[in-house]
């Protein structure tokens, strides 16, 4: 068997690159883990007593906003 042609090598590189890009777009472990951590933080904050001068409620709203932003980022990236 002879040496592969330049065209064959370029085709192989293109295929490997597209597979890598597809994985990077579809798999977003850090973004998904961020949602899990934010949901855990929200659960802890929700369990706290509500005598914090409205700051607990504001924190809950900000966590909800952060979760929505992370989900929007995942959706934007095609995940």
ZIQUIMO-V811300 format. One record per helix or strand of 3 or more residues. SS is the DSSP state (H for helix, E for strand). FROM is the first residue (numbers start at 0). TO is the last residue. If there is no record, write none. Layout:
SS,FROM,TO
SS,FROM,TO
This chain:
H,5,25
H,28,46
H,54,75
